[in-house]
């Protein structure tokens, strides 16, 4: 019997058609941002043969490729609909048990912090609710997400915000991209290094308990590229020493201008 897994919930796919969406008349209802009331169907016919069909005018990605026609599914296929990520499982009992995820970390090179990666998704962004909060006006509130791959053998990152992210200088979009040892992830002006090597004692390991719980998908920017408005500079940035003239210089300029006007008026009057 095949299954669909989403956000830690595994649902059995019965024979026939299973409709997934956010509406009240679907078989699997999910409140996920940008998920349409009727987003896609999975049709099971026979011995674990499943075909995914996107509903009309709805974007659905399978393994990073947008599909517009029915697509046969195989074990481990990754489906993205709206901000929801689904994994198709042919069976729960695999002939070769998946190896456990090795200890992995994202290391903030500038701050000297190491963030452990687990089965739970980890988010990066400007909002303090992220597991890795980044104080950068150029970064989206919920900018990127790192989660384990469907086979539980590694980790992948995808962009959630409008600004995008990069790995080793290559832009990462909304489709997950698997991380390799030593990859440098660029989020705004922050650089994070992915590694499976335990960090040295000099680095501070930031556990999940040290930061607030991560945002649910409905709070994120979403896969439909929900564009955030322009980010305003912080008040302190607007008044910083290098951002404008000194108040004394401004006062002197105003006084000089007033004197010039007075001299011009006096010359005109004397004529």
C-alpha positions as CSV (number, residue, x, y, z in Angstrom):
1,X,0.0,0.0,0.0
2,X,1.5,3.4,-1.0
3,X,1.7,6.4,1.3
4,X,2.1,10.2,1.3
5,X,4.1,11.8,4.0
6,X,3.8,15.5,4.9
7,X,5.3,17.4,7.9
8,X,5.8,14.2,9.9
9,X,2.3,12.8,9.1
10,X,2.1,9.6,7.0
11,X,-1.2,9.0,5.2
12,X,-2.1,5.7,3.5
13,X,-3.3,6.1,-0.1
14,X,-6.3,3.8,-0.7
15,X,-7.3,2.3,-4.1
16,X,-8.8,5.0,-6.3
17,X,-8.4,8.7,-6.1
18,X,-7.2,10.9,-3.2
19,X,-7.7,14.6,-3.6
20,X,-5.3,16.9,-1.7
21,X,-6.0,20.6,-1.0
22,X,-7.2,23.2,1.5
23,X,-10.9,23.0,0.7
24,X,-13.6,21.4,2.7
25,X,-14.5,18.8,0.0
26,X,-11.1,17.1,-0.3
27,X,-9.8,13.8,1.0
28,X,-6.7,15.2,2.7
29,X,-7.3,18.8,3.9
30,X,-4.2,20.9,4.8
31,X,-4.0,24.5,5.9
32,X,-0.7,25.3,4.1
33,X,0.0,28.6,2.4
34,X,-0.6,28.8,-1.3
35,X,-2.3,25.3,-1.3
36,X,-5.4,25.6,-3.4
37,X,-8.8,24.2,-2.3
38,X,-8.3,21.4,-4.9
39,X,-4.6,21.2,-5.7
40,X,-3.7,17.7,-6.9
41,X,-4.9,14.1,-6.9
42,X,-3.1,10.8,-6.5
43,X,-4.8,7.8,-8.2
44,X,-3.9,4.3,-7.0
45,X,-4.7,1.4,-9.3
46,X,-3.6,-2.1,-8.6
47,X,-0.5,-3.1,-6.6
48,X,0.9,0.2,-5.4
49,X,0.8,1.9,-8.8
50,X,0.2,5.7,-8.2
51,X,-0.3,8.5,-10.7
52,X,-0.2,12.2,-9.6
53,X,-2.4,14.7,-11.5
54,X,-2.3,18.4,-10.8
55,X,-5.6,20.2,-10.8
56,X,-6.4,22.9,-13.3
57,X,-4.0,25.9,-13.3
58,X,-2.2,24.6,-10.2
59,X,1.6,24.4,-10.0
60,X,2.9,21.1,-8.7
61,X,6.6,20.1,-8.7
62,X,7.9,16.5,-8.6
63,X,11.6,16.2,-7.8
64,X,12.1,19.9,-8.7
65,X,10.3,19.8,-12.1
66,X,6.9,21.4,-12.6
67,X,4.4,19.0,-14.1
68,X,1.2,19.9,-16.0
69,X,0.1,16.3,-16.9
70,X,-0.3,13.1,-15.0
71,X,2.9,11.7,-13.7
72,X,3.6,8.1,-12.4
73,X,5.2,8.2,-8.9
74,X,8.1,6.1,-7.6
75,X,9.3,5.5,-4.1
76,X,11.0,8.6,-2.6
77,X,9.5,11.1,-5.1
78,X,9.2,14.6,-3.6
79,X,6.1,16.6,-4.4
80,X,5.8,20.4,-3.8
81,X,2.4,22.0,-3.8
82,X,2.1,25.5,-2.5
83,X,4.4,25.6,0.5
84,X,3.7,21.9,1.3
85,X,6.3,19.3,0.7
86,X,5.2,15.7,0.4
87,X,7.1,12.4,0.0
88,X,5.7,9.5,-1.8
89,X,6.4,6.1,-0.2
90,X,5.8,2.9,-2.1
91,X,5.8,1.0,1.2
92,X,6.8,1.6,4.8
93,X,8.9,-1.6,4.9
94,X,12.0,-1.0,2.8
95,X,14.2,-4.0,1.8
96,X,17.3,-1.9,2.7
97,X,16.7,0.1,5.9
98,X,17.7,3.7,5.5
99,X,20.8,4.6,7.3
100,X,20.3,7.1,10.2
101,X,21.1,10.7,9.4
102,X,24.7,11.5,10.4
103,X,25.2,14.3,12.8
104,X,25.2,17.5,10.7
105,X,25.5,21.2,11.4
106,X,25.2,24.6,9.8
107,X,28.0,26.8,11.1
108,X,27.6,30.6,11.2
109,X,31.2,31.5,10.3
110,X,30.9,35.1,11.4
111,X,29.1,34.5,14.7
112,X,30.9,31.3,15.6
113,X,27.7,29.4,16.2
114,X,26.9,25.8,15.2
115,X,23.3,24.8,14.6
116,X,22.6,21.0,14.7
117,X,20.3,19.6,12.0
118,X,17.7,16.9,12.8
119,X,14.7,15.3,11.2
120,X,12.7,18.5,12.0
121,X,12.8,21.3,9.5
122,X,15.0,24.3,10.4
123,X,14.2,27.7,9.1
124,X,16.4,30.8,8.5
125,X,15.3,34.4,8.3
126,X,14.9,37.8,9.7
127,X,12.0,36.9,12.0
128,X,13.1,35.9,15.5
129,X,10.9,32.8,15.3
130,X,13.4,31.2,13.0
131,X,15.8,28.6,14.4
132,X,18.6,30.6,12.7
133,X,17.6,34.3,13.0
134,X,19.6,36.6,10.7
135,X,19.7,40.3,11.5
136,X,19.9,41.6,7.9
137,X,17.4,44.0,6.2
138,X,18.1,42.3,2.9
139,X,16.8,38.9,4.3
140,X,13.2,37.8,4.1
141,X,11.3,37.2,7.3
142,X,11.2,33.5,6.6
143,X,14.0,33.2,4.0
144,X,15.1,29.5,3.7
145,X,14.3,26.1,5.1
146,X,16.6,23.1,5.7
147,X,15.1,19.6,6.2
148,X,16.1,16.0,5.9
149,X,15.8,14.4,2.5
150,X,12.9,11.8,1.9
151,X,15.4,8.9,2.2
152,X,16.7,10.3,5.5
153,X,20.3,10.1,4.3
154,X,21.0,13.8,4.1
155,X,19.7,17.4,4.1
156,X,18.4,19.8,1.5
157,X,17.8,23.5,1.5
158,X,15.1,25.5,-0.4
159,X,14.4,29.3,-0.6
160,X,11.2,30.5,1.0
161,X,11.6,34.3,0.6
162,X,11.7,36.5,-2.4
163,X,15.3,37.4,-2.1
164,X,16.6,33.8,-2.6
165,X,19.6,32.0,-1.2
166,X,22.8,30.6,-2.8
167,X,25.1,27.6,-2.4
168,X,28.7,28.2,-3.3
169,X,27.6,31.2,-5.3
170,X,24.8,29.4,-7.2
171,X,21.2,30.7,-6.6
172,X,18.8,28.3,-4.9
173,X,15.1,28.5,-5.8
174,X,12.0,27.0,-4.2
175,X,13.0,23.4,-5.2
176,X,15.1,21.7,-2.6
177,X,18.8,21.2,-3.3
178,X,20.8,18.7,-1.4
179,X,23.7,19.9,0.7
180,X,27.2,18.3,0.5
181,X,30.1,18.5,2.9
182,X,31.6,22.0,3.0
183,X,28.9,23.7,1.1
184,X,28.7,27.5,1.8
185,X,25.2,28.8,2.1
186,X,24.8,32.5,1.6
187,X,21.8,34.2,3.3
188,X,22.1,38.0,2.8
189,X,25.4,38.9,4.3
190,X,25.6,35.8,6.5
191,X,27.5,32.7,5.4
192,X,26.7,29.2,6.8
193,X,28.9,26.2,6.2
194,X,27.3,22.7,6.1
195,X,29.3,20.0,7.7
196,X,28.9,16.5,9.2
197,X,32.1,16.9,11.2
198,X,31.5,17.7,14.9
199,X,32.4,21.4,15.5
200,X,35.4,22.3,17.6
201,X,34.9,23.3,21.2
202,X,35.5,26.9,20.4
203,X,32.2,27.1,18.6
204,X,28.9,27.5,20.5
205,X,26.4,24.8,19.7
206,X,22.9,26.5,19.6
207,X,20.3,23.8,20.4
208,X,16.7,24.1,19.4
209,X,15.8,24.9,23.0
210,X,17.8,28.1,22.8
211,X,15.6,29.7,20.2
212,X,11.7,29.9,19.9
213,X,9.8,27.2,18.1
214,X,10.0,27.5,14.3
215,X,7.1,29.0,12.3
216,X,4.4,26.8,10.7
217,X,4.2,26.9,6.9
218,X,1.2,29.4,7.0
219,X,3.6,32.0,8.5
220,X,6.3,31.5,5.8
221,X,6.7,33.3,2.5
222,X,5.5,30.3,0.6
223,X,6.4,28.5,-2.6
224,X,4.4,30.9,-4.9
225,X,7.1,33.5,-4.3
226,X,4.9,35.7,-2.1
227,X,6.9,38.9,-2.5
228,X,7.5,40.9,0.7
229,X,7.3,44.7,0.6
230,X,10.5,46.8,0.7
231,X,12.3,46.6,4.0
232,X,12.8,49.9,5.7
233,X,16.1,50.6,7.5
234,X,16.1,50.6,11.2
235,X,15.7,54.0,12.9
236,X,19.2,53.7,14.4
237,X,20.6,53.1,10.9
238,X,18.9,56.3,9.6
239,X,20.6,58.4,12.3
240,X,24.0,56.7,12.4
241,X,27.1,59.0,12.1
242,X,27.8,57.9,8.6
243,X,24.3,58.1,7.3
244,X,23.8,62.0,7.1
245,X,25.0,65.5,8.1
246,X,25.7,66.5,11.7
247,X,23.0,68.7,13.3
248,X,25.6,71.5,13.6
249,X,26.4,71.4,9.9
250,X,22.7,71.5,9.1
251,X,22.1,74.5,11.4
252,X,25.0,76.3,9.9
253,X,23.7,75.8,6.4
254,X,20.3,77.1,7.4
255,X,21.8,80.2,9.0
256,X,24.0,80.9,5.9
257,X,21.0,80.6,3.6
258,X,19.0,83.0,5.8
259,X,21.8,85.6,5.7
260,X,22.1,85.4,1.9
261,X,18.3,86.0,1.6
262,X,18.5,89.0,3.9
263,X,21.5,90.5,1.9
264,X,19.6,90.0,-1.4
265,X,16.5,91.6,-0.1
266,X,18.5,94.6,1.3
267,X,20.2,95.1,-2.0
268,X,16.9,95.1,-3.9
269,X,15.4,97.6,-1.4
270,X,18.4,100.0,-1.7
271,X,18.0,100.0,-5.5
